[in-house]
Amino acid sequence: MKISKLILTMILTLLVCASNSLGKSTLLIQSTTSTKNSGFFDYILPIVQDKTGLVANVVAVGTGAAIKNAEKCNGDLLIVHAKEREEDFVKAGFGLNRKNLMYNDFIIVGPSKDPIGLSSSETIKEAFEQIATQKYPFVSRGDDSGTNIREQDLWKLPHVQPKMFSGLWYLEMGAGMGTTLNAGIELNAYIFTDRATWISFKNKQDYKILFEGDPKLLNQYGIISVSPINCPGTKINETNKLINWMTTEDGQNAIKNFYIDGQQLFFPNSQ
């Protein structure tokens, strides 16, 4: 009799858990390694679930890969950081209603001794020009991520084509930001990175921020629904619910309150 009651209790517990699970809508977010590796999603998704009842999973890849995945209907929404690519995604009919979500900035990190005096540069143009002139090792993600896309655009300022020197002083990793940082530190090279990943990165060794503050280093993140016209399976109602919450005052305050080691990682700006 006691065994039967135990089995019945277990069955009822499983049914309740299953019912709760079925009551939640699971979304797939295509996003960047910078948001994932910084710990942002580990922080924000439990809050999203608590506030909206939505459960979300994240595929973290470079922005270029995330957009391609969404074009192939492998996801319900995008959170990425390459505004021109995002706008093209919407114009082509793959996405709906891009919105600003949050921002931080890009920085250049390097050995604390700063071998070529990069920290004396007044603009990112000067900083990149100095690296190219000195032919000092520079490690690039080289992976078509949002960070890599911005880096490539910035090299145009001093009219440098870094890929012409690939394998010489310009070293392309074809990898995420964490792997690129580890490789760059091992090679005693300068590295272009987003600030959020750098703050959360644990293997800094003697490296520090050597260049920052140029307005051209703004790192804007956008949030976009995948179009249900192009991808009929998209959970558009749930996606809109998530976007609406993240772009309201409540959601924006949650983003603002994400800190690591006393430093705010992202600054909301959808309002």
MARNUTOR-270662 format. One record per residue (C-alpha): residue number from 0; z, y, x; residue in three letters. Coordinates in steps of 0.05 Angstrom, whole numbers, padded with zeros to 5 digits. Each point is the difference from the previous one (the first is absolute). Layout:
BEGIN
> seq/pz/py/px/type
> NUM/Z/Y/X/ALA
...
REM end
This chain:
BEGIN
> seq/pz/py/px/type
> 0/00000/00000/00000/MET
> 1/00019/00048/00057/LYS
> 2/-00066/-00016/00035/ILE
> 3/-00040/00015/-00063/SER
> 4/00034/00067/-00007/LYS
> 5/-00014/00016/00072/LEU
> 6/-00074/-00018/-00008/ILE
> 7/-00004/00042/-00064/LEU
> 8/00031/00059/00036/THR
> 9/-00050/-00006/00057/MET
> 10/-00058/-00004/-00048/ILE
> 11/00023/00062/-00038/LEU
> 12/00009/00038/00065/THR
> 13/-00071/-00018/00022/LEU
> 14/-00028/00021/-00067/LEU
> 15/00036/00068/00004/VAL
> 16/-00027/00011/00070/CYS
> 17/-00070/-00019/-00021/ALA
> 18/00004/00046/-00060/SER
> 19/00023/00058/00043/ASN
> 20/-00056/-00014/00049/SER
> 21/-00052/-00003/-00054/LEU
> 22/00025/00066/-00027/GLY
> 23/-00019/00036/00064/LYS
> 24/-00070/00021/00019/SER
> 25/-00020/-00013/00072/THR
> 26/-00047/00048/00034/LEU
> 27/-00037/-00006/00066/LEU
> 28/00000/00062/00044/ILE
> 29/-00050/00007/00056/GLN
> 30/00032/00045/00051/SER
> 31/00007/00017/00074/THR
> 32/00039/-00031/00056/THR
> 33/00035/00067/00010/SER
> 34/00032/-00002/-00069/THR
> 35/00018/-00073/00006/LYS
> 36/00025/00000/00072/ASN
> 37/00042/00062/-00010/SER
> 38/00040/-00037/-00052/GLY
> 39/-00023/00046/-00056/PHE
> 40/-00020/-00056/-00048/PHE
> 41/00064/-00040/00013/ASP
> 42/00036/00063/-00021/TYR
> 43/-00042/00026/-00058/ILE
> 44/-00022/-00064/-00037/LEU
> 45/00070/-00021/-00023/PRO
> 46/00008/00071/-00028/ILE
> 47/-00068/-00005/-00035/VAL
> 48/00022/-00066/-00031/GLN
> 49/00066/00030/-00022/ASP
> 50/-00031/00062/-00030/LYS
> 51/-00064/-00029/-00031/THR
> 52/00010/-00076/-00005/GLY
> 53/-00062/-00009/00043/LEU
> 54/-00002/-00050/00057/VAL
> 55/-00050/00015/00056/ALA
> 56/-00025/-00038/00061/ASN
> 57/-00032/00035/00059/VAL
> 58/-00059/-00019/00045/VAL
> 59/00009/00043/00063/ALA
> 60/-00063/00010/00040/VAL
> 61/-00038/00060/00030/GLY
> 62/-00024/00051/-00050/THR
> 63/-00073/-00020/00009/GLY
> 64/00016/-00073/-00015/ALA
> 65/00045/00019/-00058/ALA
> 66/-00056/00040/-00033/ILE
> 67/-00050/-00057/00011/LYS
> 68/00050/-00049/-00031/ASN
> 69/00007/00045/-00061/ALA
> 70/-00075/00006/-00006/GLU
> 71/-00001/-00076/-00006/LYS
> 72/00052/00003/-00055/CYS
> 73/00055/-00028/00045/ASN
> 74/00054/00047/-00025/GLY
> 75/00022/00046/-00056/ASP
> 76/00011/00064/00039/LEU
> 77/-00005/00032/00068/LEU
> 78/00050/00039/00041/ILE
> 79/-00039/00021/00063/VAL
> 80/-00010/00060/00046/HIS
> 81/-00073/00019/00011/ALA
> 82/-00015/00053/-00053/LYS
> 83/-00075/00003/00009/GLU
> 84/-00006/-00076/-00005/ARG
> 85/00046/00001/-00061/GLU
> 86/-00043/00053/-00035/GLU
> 87/-00063/-00041/00016/ASP
> 88/00034/-00061/-00031/PHE
> 89/00011/00038/-00064/VAL
> 90/-00069/00032/-00001/LYS
> 91/-00032/-00069/00008/ALA
> 92/00035/-00023/-00063/GLY
> 93/00050/-00047/00034/PHE
> 94/00061/00041/-00015/GLY
> 95/00029/00049/-00050/LEU
> 96/00035/00067/00008/ASN
> 97/00024/00005/00072/ARG
> 98/00066/00037/00007/LYS
> 99/00038/00026/00059/ASN
> 100/00064/-00041/00008/LEU
> 101/00035/00020/00065/MET
> 102/-00013/00021/00071/TYR
> 103/00027/00001/00071/ASN
> 104/-00037/00011/00065/ASP
> 105/-00032/-00032/00060/PHE
> 106/00028/00007/00070/ILE
> 107/-00017/-00021/00071/ILE
> 108/00053/-00040/00037/VAL
> 109/00001/-00018/00074/GLY
> 110/00044/-00013/00060/PRO
> 111/00059/00048/00005/SER
> 112/-00026/00022/00069/LYS
> 113/-00064/00025/-00035/ASP
> 114/-00047/-00016/00059/PRO
> 115/-00053/00052/-00017/ILE
> 116/00045/00052/-00032/GLY
> 117/-00027/-00012/-00070/LEU
> 118/00060/00035/-00032/SER
> 119/-00025/00067/00028/SER
> 120/-00060/-00004/-00047/SER
> 121/00000/00052/-00055/GLU
> 122/-00050/-00035/-00046/THR
> 123/-00023/-00071/-00013/ILE
> 124/-00068/00020/00027/LYS
> 125/00032/00018/00067/GLU
> 126/00041/-00064/00000/ALA
> 127/-00060/-00045/-00010/PHE
> 128/-00042/00041/00048/GLU
> 129/00054/-00009/00053/GLN
> 130/00003/-00076/-00010/ILE
> 131/-00076/-00005/00006/ALA
> 132/-00004/00046/00061/THR
> 133/00055/-00038/00036/GLN
> 134/-00028/-00067/-00023/LYS
> 135/00071/-00021/-00013/TYR
> 136/00010/-00065/-00039/PRO
> 137/00001/00011/-00075/PHE
> 138/00011/-00056/-00049/VAL
> 139/-00035/00003/-00068/SER
> 140/00010/-00044/-00061/ARG
> 141/-00075/-00009/-00004/GLY
> 142/00007/-00033/-00068/ASP
> 143/-00031/00049/-00051/ASP
> 144/00069/00016/-00026/SER
> 145/00019/00069/-00027/GLY
> 146/00032/00015/00067/THR
> 147/-00061/-00023/00038/ASN
> 148/-00047/00040/-00046/ILE
> 149/00040/00064/00012/ARG
> 150/00003/-00013/00075/GLU
> 151/-00076/-00007/00003/GLN
> 152/-00009/00065/-00038/ASP
> 153/00046/00037/00047/LEU
> 154/-00038/-00022/00062/TRP
> 155/-00058/00041/-00027/LYS
> 156/00039/00064/00012/LEU
> 157/-00009/-00003/00076/PRO
> 158/-00068/-00032/-00009/HIS
> 159/00022/-00066/00030/VAL
> 160/-00029/-00067/-00020/GLN
> 161/00056/-00047/00022/PRO
> 162/-00036/-00064/-00017/LYS
> 163/-00047/00015/00058/MET
> 164/00061/-00014/00044/PHE
> 165/00025/-00061/-00038/SER
> 166/00031/-00050/00049/GLY
> 167/00008/00054/00053/LEU
> 168/00053/00053/-00017/TRP
> 169/-00011/-00007/-00075/TYR
> 170/00030/-00066/-00023/LEU
> 171/-00013/-00026/-00071/GLU
> 172/00049/-00051/-00028/MET
> 173/-00032/-00018/-00067/GLY
> 174/00071/-00008/-00026/ALA
> 175/00055/00031/-00041/GLY
> 176/00045/00057/00022/MET
> 177/00058/-00042/00024/GLY
> 178/-00044/-00044/00044/THR
> 179/-00036/00061/00026/THR
> 180/00066/00034/00018/LEU
> 181/00025/-00062/00036/ASN
> 182/-00066/-00005/00039/ALA
> 183/00000/00073/00017/GLY
> 184/00071/-00001/00027/ILE
> 185/-00017/-00061/00042/GLU
> 186/-00060/00037/00029/LEU
> 187/00038/00066/00011/ASN
> 188/-00052/00034/-00044/ALA
> 189/00000/00057/-00050/TYR
> 190/-00002/-00022/-00073/ILE
> 191/-00021/00035/-00064/PHE
> 192/00046/-00022/-00057/THR
> 193/00027/00020/-00067/ASP
> 194/00071/00027/00002/ARG
> 195/00029/-00049/-00051/ALA
> 196/-00019/-00061/00041/THR
> 197/00027/00033/00063/TRP
> 198/00067/00016/-00032/ILE
> 199/00009/-00072/-00023/SER
> 200/-00029/-00031/00064/PHE
> 201/00053/-00037/00040/LYS
> 202/-00033/-00009/00068/ASN
> 203/-00004/00073/00023/LYS
> 204/00026/-00014/00070/GLN
> 205/-00009/00065/00040/ASP
> 206/-00053/00027/-00048/TYR
> 207/00007/00064/-00040/LYS
> 208/-00041/00049/-00041/ILE
> 209/-00041/00043/00047/LEU
> 210/-00045/00037/-00049/PHE
> 211/00012/00021/-00072/GLU
> 212/-00005/00058/-00048/GLY
> 213/-00074/00016/-00003/ASP
> 214/-00019/00011/-00074/PRO
> 215/-00060/-00046/00012/LYS
> 216/00050/-00058/00007/LEU
> 217/00019/00001/-00073/LEU
> 218/00002/-00072/-00027/ASN
> 219/-00012/00002/-00075/GLN
> 220/00008/-00063/-00043/TYR
> 221/-00036/-00009/-00066/GLY
> 222/00012/-00047/-00058/ILE
> 223/-00059/-00026/-00041/ILE
> 224/-00009/-00049/-00058/SER
> 225/-00054/-00052/00009/VAL
> 226/-00052/00011/-00055/SER
> 227/00003/-00051/-00057/PRO
> 228/-00074/00014/-00011/ILE
> 229/-00017/-00028/00068/ASN
> 230/00057/-00050/00000/CYS
> 231/00015/-00023/-00072/PRO
> 232/00061/-00039/00023/GLY
> 233/00035/00062/00024/THR
> 234/00068/00010/-00033/LYS
> 235/-00016/00072/-00017/ILE
> 236/00058/00013/-00048/ASN
> 237/00051/-00026/00049/GLU
> 238/-00034/00036/00058/THR
> 239/00001/00066/-00038/ASN
> 240/00074/-00011/-00016/LYS
> 241/00015/-00009/00074/LEU
> 242/-00041/00061/00022/ILE
> 243/00030/00043/-00055/ASN
> 244/00070/-00017/00023/TRP
> 245/-00014/00010/00074/MET
> 246/-00031/00068/-00012/THR
> 247/00056/00025/-00046/THR
> 248/00061/00037/00026/GLU
> 249/00041/-00064/-00003/ASP
> 250/-00050/-00039/00042/GLY
> 251/-00012/00057/00048/GLN
> 252/00075/00007/00011/ASN
> 253/00003/-00074/00017/ALA
> 254/-00054/00009/00052/ILE
> 255/00036/00061/00029/LYS
> 256/00065/-00040/00007/ASN
> 257/-00030/-00053/00046/PHE
> 258/00033/00011/00067/TYR
> 259/00006/-00040/00065/ILE
> 260/00049/00022/00054/ASP
> 261/00011/00065/-00037/GLY
> 262/-00074/00017/-00002/GLN
> 263/-00042/00009/-00063/GLN
> 264/-00063/-00042/00007/LEU
> 265/-00044/00025/-00057/PHE
> 266/-00003/00067/-00037/PHE
> 267/-00022/-00004/-00074/PRO
> 268/-00053/00049/-00023/ASN
> 269/-00029/-00023/-00066/SER
> 270/00036/00053/-00039/GLN
REM end
